[in-house]
Amino acid sequence: MGHPSRRTRLAACAVAAGALLSALVPAAGATAAPAGAPRAVAADDPVPGHEGMPDDGFEDAPEGEQDDLAGEGTAPSASAGADAQAVVPGRPGDFTLEAGTKLTGLVGKLDAALPKQGLTELMTQANRDAGWNSTCGDAAIYGPDLVAAPRVCWANDDATSSEWVPQAITGVSDAQEDEDWGTSDSEPVAVAGYDDQNPGRSDYASGRDNCVQASASDACNEKGIRVSFFNQATKKYRHVLLAWPYLNSKDHISFDALHASEGKCTAASGVTASCKAQNGIHAGGMVWYGNYLYVADTANGMRVFDLRKIMDLNPDNDASVHDPTPDGLVSNVVDKKRVGRQNNVWYAYGYRYVMPQIATLKFTTAKNGGTTSGNQCYATGRPKASYISLDRTGDDHMVIGEYCNTNNGGSSNGRVGTYPMTALTAAVEGAAGTSA
C-alpha cells in the first residue's frame, strides 16, 4: 500500500526534466536511415496488426496532460495560497497499486520469435551523436538559477522534433546505489519522450491504415513512448520503442506501441470517449531500479519493462537487409509506418530496438468524478501518477506525486505517496492481483 511521504529527496522531477530537456540546444544532425522496399511475402497476419489487441482495461487520459503550465495572469488566488500552507493528510488506500494481467508469457513468445540484446550490448550500438558542453551553446536553460554542468544535447533532428516531447529521466544512479552497471563504463542515462503529433491520422479505429499510405507522414501513427539511452563514455545515444505484447486475431504473437486505450470507432458511430482512435500516454516520470524500468501512466499507475528483454530487429546493423528472425520470418527497420507482425514481417516504426511491457501496476481506487483535463487534482479518489522518482532515504522506495494547476479548479494542491521498492518488485514478479 502507498503511504503519504513525510521525507522525500526527489532525484528527478518529470515536469522539470521535461522543461529542461525540451530546451536543449541542437548538436550536429545524424544521417537518416537508408530507404528500401520491404520483402514480398505471403499474406498471413491481419493488416494493420492491431486487430484483436486487448487494452487491459486502461483508463484513457489526454497524453498532453500536465503540459499546460500556468501562464501570465494566472497566478493562484490568495485563498489558494493560504490553502497551500495547510498539510492535508492523504488516504493511504487511495494509492494502492495492484498487478494487472500477467504479460510474462506473451513476452516469452516475443523472446522466442525475435533476437534479443541486453542494455550493456545496446550501449555499444548507440548510434546518435550527442553534443557535450560547449557544442550545446550557452543559452540559459529554464532560468538563471539552474546551472547545467555538464551540458548534453541531442542531435539536431531530435532536439528540434515537434513529434517527440521529452518528459521523464532516470539513470544508473537509480538502478543501483554504487552506480556500477555491467562491465562497461557507459553509466547510462535514460530519457523518455511521448509522441505528441499524429498529422493526417484518422480519428477512427477503422481508418488507422491511412497512416501507411505513401502520402502519409512518418509521424502519422501514434507511436506511444520511446526511451533514449545515453552512453556517457562515448557521448552517443540510442532510441528504444516501448511496446505492448499481444496475440493477434491469427493467434500469433505481435506488439504495438503503448496506448492508453484501443479505439473502436467507425465513421458511422462517430468519435466518442470509448471508441476514439488510439491515444498515447504521457510518461511523466520514470525510474530504473535493478533490471526493471518503471514508467508513469498518469491515469492508471505504472507500466513496467525489463532491461534484459530488449528485442533487436536489425542484428547485422545493416538496415538495407531484412534480417531473418528465429521464428522463420524477417524484420524491416526501414518502414516507419508499420509496427508489430504484419504479413510475416516484423516492423517497429523504423526503430531497431523494442522493449515490451512485462507488467502493469494499476491503481485500484475509482477515479474522482471531477475532470483532470486542466490538471485539476482532488483530495480523495484515485491519484494521478504525474511523476515518479526513487528515494534512497532509509529503505529504497518509490515516490509518486501529482502535478496540479489549482487555477483550473479541483479540491487539492496535490498528493504524494511512497512505496517500498521491495513491495513493488514483489508485485511485478508475483501473480496478477498482488498489491503494493
N, C-alpha and C positions, 0 to 999 in steps of 0.2 A: 504494500500500500504506500502511496506517496505521502510525504509529510511536509507541512509548510516549513520552508527553510528559515532557520534562525541565524545561520552564519554561512555566507557564500563568498567564493572567490572565483568570479566568472573568468574563465580563460579566453572565451571567445563569444561575444555577444553578436548574434547574427545580424541584427539591424545595423550595428556599427560596421561590421565586416562588409556587409553589402554596400554600404555607402563608401567605404574606403576602397574596396576593390573596383567599384564602378568608376572611380576617379583615377585609376592607374593610367599612366601615360603610355602610349603605344611604343613598342620596340620594332625591330625590323620584321617585315612580314614573312610568312612561311610559304613554301611552294604548295600549290593546290594539288590534290590527288589527281593522277592521270585518268583520262576518260577511257571508257571501254564499254563494250556491249556485253550483257550477261549471256552466259552459255545457254543455248536452247536445250530444254529438257522436256520430257513427257509431263503433261499436266497431271497434278496429283492433289496438292493441297488447295484449300479454298483461297481465293484472292479477293479482297485483301485478307491477310492472315488473322484478323481479329475475330472471325466467326467462331462462336461457341465460347468466347472468353468470359470467365466469371470475374466479378469485381470484389468478391469477399465482403460485400456489404459496406464498402467505404462510403462515408458521407462526402458530398460534394462541397466545395468551397471555392471562392474566387482565388485563382492562383496568384493574383497580384496583391492579395490581402497582406496587410502590414507594410505596403509600399507607400501609402499616402501619408507622408509626414505633414504635420501641421504647418501651414504657410503663414505669410504675414497677415496680421489682423485676426488671427485665430487663437490668440493666447487664452489659456484657461481662465475662467472667471474666478473672482475672489473666493467664492464658496467652494469651487473645485479645488483651489489651492489649499484651503483650510482642511478639506476632506483628505487631501493627500498626506497631511501630517498625522492623521489617525491611523494606527495599525489595526486592521480588521482581521481577526483570526479566520483562516480558511477552514474548510471541512476536509479532512484527510481523505474521506471516502470518495470525494469528487474526483480525486486524482488516480484512483485505482486503474491500473492497466491490466489487460488480460491478453494472453497469447491467442492469436486467431488461427485460422486454418493452417495446418502443417504443410509446408512447402518443400520439405527436405526430399520427398520422393520425386517431385517434379524437377527439382534442381539436380538430383541424381541422374534423371533421364537426360537432362541437358549436358551434364558432365560426361555421360557416355556417348552423346551424339557429337560433341564439339571438342576441339583441342582446348587445353587449359593452361593458364600461367598463374604464378603467384605474384605478389606485389614486388618482391625483390627482382624478379626477372623483368617485370613490366618496367621498372625504373631504368633498366639498361636499354629499353626500347623507347624511352622518352624521345620524341621527335620534333618538338616545337621549341624554338629558342626564346627564352625569356630575357628581358632586359634586366640589368643589375646596376643599382646606384646611379652613376652619372648618365648612363644611357637612357634612364627613365625621366630625365628632365628635373627641374627643381620647383615645379608648381606646387603650391600648398595643397595638402590633402585633408579635407574635412576640417579646415580651420587651423589657425596658427598654434593651437595648443596640442596638436598631435604631431609629434616628430617621428618620421618614418626612417628608420635606420636598421638594417639596410633597406633600400627601396627595390622592389621587384615589380616588373610589369610584363604583361602578356605580349605576345606577338601582335602586330598591328590589327589583323583581321579579328582577333579575339577581343582586343581592347576596345575596338570601335563597334563591335557587334551590337545590333539592336534586337537580335533574336534571343541571345543568351544573357540573362541577368544574374550576376554572381550574388550569392546570399550567405552561405554557410562556410565556415573554415574550421579545420582541425588539423592535427598533425601527430608526429611521432611522440611529442611530449605528452599527449593524451594517451596514446597507445600503450605506453609503459613508462614507468617513472624514471628509469635510467636513460631513456631516450635512445636506446641502442636497438635498432631494428635490423634483423638479418645479418648478413655478412658484409654488406656494403656500407659506405659512408654517405648514402643518399639522403638520410634523415628526411623522409618525405613530408611534404605539406599537402593537404587535400582541400580543394575549394569546390563547392557545389554551386551550380547555376541552374536556373529553371528557364524553360522555353517560353518566352513572353509573346512571341508573334507567330501567327499562322496565316500569312497572306494568301488569299484565294481559296481557303479551305471551306467546304460546305458546313453549314450548321447542323446538317442531318447525318445520322449514322449511315444511312443508305447511300450517301453521296461522298463518303470519305475517299473513295478511289479516284476522285477528281484530282487528288494530290499527285497521282502517278502519271498524269498526262504530261506530254513533252513540254507543253506551255506553262506548266505549274512551276512555281518557285521551289527550290530545295528546302525553303523554310516553311512550306505549306503544312506539313504534318505536325501534329502535337507530339514532340519528342520527349516530353517529360523532364527528366533531370539528367545532367551529366556531371561527373566529378573529374576535376583536373588534378592530377598528381604531379607535384613539382619536386624534382631532384635537386637538392641544394648543392650537391657536389658538382654536377655538370651544368647547372642552371638551365636545364631543359625540363619540359613537362609533357604530359600525355593525357588525352581525354578518354574517359571510360563512360559508356552509356549504361545507366541503371535500367533494369528490366524486370518485368513481371512474368514468371513462367506459367504456362497453362497447356492443357491438351486441347487442340483444335477439334473441329467437328469431324475430322477424319481419325481422331484418336491418336494424333501424332503430337509429340512434344514440340512446343514453339514458345515464343516470347514476344512481348510487346513492350513499348515504353511505359513508364509509370504514369498512371492516370488516377484521378480522384474517383472517377466512376466511368462506366462504359455507356455511351449514349445509344439509344434505340429509336431515334426519331425517324419518321418518314415525312415526305413532303406534305402528305395529306393530314397527318396528325399535328403538324406544327412543332415548334420548339418549346418544350416545357422543361421545368426543373428536373423531371425524371427521364427525359429522353433526348436532351440536347447532346450534341456531339462531344467527344472526349474533352475533358478539362484536366489540365495538369495539376501538380501540387507545387507548393511554394518552396519547400526545403529551407525554412528559415533558420535552421540550426543543424549541426552535425557533430557527432563525437565518434572518434576512432578509439576503441578500447579493446586491447588484446587483438584477436582476429576479427572482431566484429566492427562494422560501421553502422552507427545508429543515425537515421535521417529523420528529422522532424516532419510530420504531416499535420499541418495546423488543425484540421477539423477532426482528426482521427487518433493521433498519438504518435507512433514511430514506425518506420519501415526499417528492417534490419538486413544487412548484407554481410557476406563472409569474404574476406580478402584472400582466402585460399581458393575461392571459386570464381575466378575471372576467366571468361571464355575468350579464346583468341581465334578470330575469323581470318587471320592472314599470317600464319606461322612462318611462311617463307619470306615475309617482308617485301613481297612484290605484288603491289595492288593490281597490276595488269593481268595476273594469273589467278584464276578462280581455284583456290586450294581445295583438294579433297578433304572431306571430314570423316571421322571414324564411323559414322552411320552410313557411309557409302554415297553421300550427296556431295555438293560443292558449296563454297561460300563466295560471296561477292561483296567487296568493300568499296566498289566504285559507285554503285547505285545509291544515291542519297534519299530516295523516295520510298523505299520499302524496308520492312522490318520483320524479323522472325522467319519462319519456314514458309516459303511460297513457291509452288511449282517445283519442289525438290531442290530449291536453292535457299541458302541461308543469307539473310540480309540484316544490317543493323544501322540503317540510315547513313551508310558510308563509314561508320566507326569500326575500327579493328577490334576493340575490346568491349565486352559486355559483362556486366556483373548482375546476376539475377538475385532478386529478393529471396531471402531464406526464411524470414519470419515477420509477423506483424504483431505489434503491441498496441492494442486498441483501448481507448477509454471506455469504461463500462457505464458511466453515468450518462443519462439522457441530456441532450442539449437544453440550455435555457431557451425559452421561447423567443427571446429578442434577437434581432438581426445583428450580425457581425460584419456586414458588408462595408461599414465605415470604421472598422477596427474597434467596435464597441466591446467592452468587457463587462462581465456580470459576477456578482458576489457568490452565486451558487450555481450548481449545474456543471456540466462538462467544461473543463478548462480548454484553452487553446494552447497547442504546442507551438507557440510563435518562435521560441528559441530554446536550444538545449546547450548544456555545457557540462564539463567534468569538473568536480571539486574534490581535491585530494585532502582536504582538511579532515583529520581523523580517518575513518574508513572511507574508501573511494565511493563517491555517489554521484548520480546524475542530477542536474538541476534543470527543471522545465519551468519556463515562465511565459507570461502573456504580454504581447505588445498591444497597447491600448491608446486610442485617441479619445479622451474624455470630452472633447469639443463636440463629438457626434452623438453623445448620449451614453447609455449604459449605466450600470449601477456600481461599477468597481474601477479602481485605478490599476487593477491587475493583480493576479495571484502568482505565487511562486511555490513550487513543490520540489521535493527531493526523493530520490530512490537509491537504496544501496545497490551498487553495481553487482553484488552477488545475487540479489533478488532478480535483477533484470536478466543476468546471464542464465539463471535457472529458468526463467520464463521463456527465453529464446530457445533453450535446449530441451525444455520439458514438453509435456503434452499440451494439446490445444486446451485452453481454459485455465492454464496456470497463471496465477495473478502475481502482480508486483505492487 
